[in-house]
Amino acid sequence: MDFSSNEPASIFDHYVDRRFQARSFWLLIRCYERAVRHCGKYAREVAHDHFPYHRRTLFEDRWLKLAKAEGIPAASENNYAHNCHHTTIRIGSIVMIAQAVENPGDPVRRAIFRNTLAESNQRLLFENQRIKPVADSPLLALLLHGPTTSKVPYFADIMFPLPDLPGLNAYHEERISLFARFPKLVQRIETPKEETILDSIEPQIRTDIPKTGDDV
């Protein structure tokens, strides 16, 4: 299947089915909610500082488990500095990584593993040529969500970083808004109350997400 170099969203949709996109989005929403409940036992100032880290831990762990449960290759990989791990999901020619940012389209933190992926693989997709994606030239897709300290997500976008730019400061003009793609899931986002209690956060595969269709 041939793709135009300016169609990264089409390439993404070719390899990553809507069912997994929906499950990943719903998992992200639930991790925000559960992180709020967990941090509710702390003083307000402590909770504010701890929340982004706990939410990230929840999502990275459960996204990894979700992918493996779906039979999708995924791993918790070390960064270049060997001081942090991140979940990497590989579906066909797509490499997915998640990152919280303050605003839609904000650049991600400078990280060598992201630069390496973008510079070595992304270049092929943005040189105005017709290509056929192959396993050794994947497309890096970032799941950007936030704001970083918000109790609920206000955006979740699949973005495609441009190559050869320090810190991945720019993205291809095409993006996939999961809020626009799955409005019924957005309607289920609950605004958390100030007083919350810690509940079980054992991972579960949701059975109420439809397996087919463009919306859920």
C-alpha positions in Angstrom: 0.0 0.0 0.0 1.5 3.3 -1.1 1.2 6.5 1.0 1.9 10.1 0.2 4.7 11.6 2.3 2.2 14.2 3.6 -0.3 11.7 4.9 1.1 10.5 8.2 -2.4 10.3 9.7 -3.4 7.8 7.0 -0.3 5.7 7.6 -1.1 5.7 11.4 -4.8 4.7 10.8 -3.7 1.9 8.4 -1.7 0.2 11.1 -3.4 1.2 14.4 -7.0 0.2 14.4 -9.7 2.3 15.9 -10.4 -0.2 18.6 -6.9 0.1 20.1 -7.0 3.9 19.7 -10.3 4.0 21.6 -9.0 1.7 24.3 -5.8 3.7 24.7 -7.8 7.0 25.0 -10.2 5.5 27.5 -7.3 4.2 29.5 -5.7 7.6 29.5 -8.9 9.2 30.8 -9.2 6.5 33.6 -5.6 7.1 34.6 -6.2 10.8 35.2 -9.3 9.9 37.3 -7.5 7.2 39.4 -4.4 9.4 39.9 -6.8 12.1 41.4 -8.3 9.6 43.7 -4.9 8.3 44.8 -3.5 11.8 45.4 -6.7 12.8 47.4 -5.1 11.3 50.5 -2.3 13.9 50.5 -2.2 17.5 51.5 -3.1 19.8 48.6 0.4 21.0 47.9 1.9 17.5 48.0 -0.9 16.2 45.8 -0.2 18.9 43.2 3.4 17.9 43.0 2.8 14.1 43.1 -0.1 13.9 40.7 1.8 14.2 37.3 4.2 11.4 38.3 1.5 9.1 39.6 -0.6 9.6 36.5 2.4 8.9 34.2 3.2 5.8 36.2 -0.3 4.5 35.9 -0.6 5.1 32.2 2.8 3.9 31.2 2.2 0.6 33.1 -1.4 0.0 32.0 -0.7 1.0 28.4 2.1 -1.5 28.3 -0.2 -4.2 29.7 -3.1 -3.3 27.4 -0.9 -3.6 24.3 0.4 -7.0 25.4 -3.1 -8.2 26.2 -4.0 -7.2 22.6 -1.1 -9.1 21.2 0.7 -5.9 20.2 4.5 -5.7 20.6 5.3 -3.3 23.5 8.2 -2.8 25.9 9.3 -0.5 28.7 12.5 1.0 27.3 15.3 2.9 28.9 16.2 6.3 27.6 19.7 7.2 26.5 20.7 8.5 29.9 19.4 5.3 31.6 17.5 7.3 34.2 13.9 6.9 33.0 11.8 4.3 31.3 9.0 4.8 28.8 6.5 2.5 27.2 7.1 2.0 23.5 4.4 0.4 21.3 5.2 -0.9 17.8 2.4 -1.7 15.4 3.6 -2.4 11.9 5.5 0.7 10.8 4.2 2.8 13.8 6.2 3.5 16.9 4.0 5.1 19.6 5.2 7.0 22.7 3.1 9.0 25.2 4.0 12.4 26.7 2.2 14.9 28.8 2.5 18.5 27.8 1.0 21.8 29.0 -0.7 22.9 25.7 -1.6 21.1 22.5 1.4 21.0 20.1 3.9 21.9 22.8 7.4 20.5 22.1 8.2 17.4 24.2 11.1 17.4 26.6 14.5 17.0 24.8 15.2 13.3 24.9 17.7 11.5 22.8 15.5 8.4 22.2 12.9 10.6 20.5 15.4 12.6 18.5 17.0 9.4 17.3 13.6 7.9 16.2 12.6 11.1 14.4 15.9 11.8 12.7 16.5 8.3 11.4 13.0 7.3 10.5 10.8 10.3 10.1 13.0 11.9 7.3 11.6 9.4 4.8 8.1 10.6 5.3 8.6 14.3 4.8 10.6 14.6 1.6 7.6 14.9 -0.8 8.0 11.5 -2.2 5.8 8.5 -2.6 6.9 5.7 -0.2 5.8 2.4 1.1 6.4 2.1 4.8 8.5 -0.9 5.8 9.5 -2.4 9.1 12.9 -0.7 9.3 11.6 2.8 8.6 8.8 3.3 11.2 6.7 6.4 11.7 7.1 8.0 15.2 3.7 9.0 16.6 3.5 10.8 19.9 0.4 10.7 22.0 0.4 14.2 23.6 -2.0 14.9 26.3 -2.6 17.4 29.1 -2.4 19.9 30.7 0.3 18.4 32.8 -1.2 19.1 36.2 -4.9 19.0 35.2 -7.2 16.6 37.0 -8.9 15.7 33.7 -7.4 15.7 30.2 -8.5 18.6 28.0 -6.7 17.3 24.9 -5.2 14.1 23.6 -3.6 14.2 20.1 -1.6 11.9 17.9 1.3 14.1 16.6 4.0 13.4 14.1 7.3 15.2 14.9 9.4 16.6 12.1 13.0 15.4 11.8 16.2 17.2 12.2 14.9 19.7 14.7 16.4 19.9 18.2 14.1 18.7 20.9 11.3 17.9 18.3 10.0 21.5 18.4 7.8 21.1 15.3 5.2 18.7 14.1 3.6 17.8 10.8 0.5 19.8 10.2 -1.6 16.6 10.3 -2.7 15.5 13.7 -5.4 13.2 15.1 -7.5 14.6 17.9 -8.8 11.7 20.0 -11.3 14.1 21.6 -12.8 14.7 18.1 -12.5 11.1 17.0 -14.2 9.6 20.1 -16.7 12.2 21.4 -18.8 9.6 23.3 -15.8 8.8 25.5 -15.2 12.5 26.1 -18.8 12.8 27.4 -17.9 10.2 30.0 -15.1 12.2 31.5 -16.0 13.0 35.1 -14.9 16.2 36.8 -13.4 15.0 40.1 -14.6 16.3 43.4 -12.1 17.8 45.9 -12.6 14.9 48.4 -11.7 11.6 46.8 -10.8 8.2 48.2 -8.3 5.7 47.0 -9.8 2.7 45.2 -8.4 -0.4 43.6 -6.3 0.4 40.6 -5.8 -3.1 39.4 -5.6 -3.1 35.5 -8.6 -4.3 33.7 -9.4 -4.6 30.0 -12.6 -2.7 29.4 -15.4 -4.7 27.8 -17.7 -1.8 27.2 -15.6 -0.3 24.3 -17.0 -1.4 20.9 -14.6 -3.5 18.9 -15.4 -1.9 15.6 -16.5 1.4 14.1 -15.1 4.9 13.9 -16.7 6.1 17.1 -17.6 4.5 20.4 
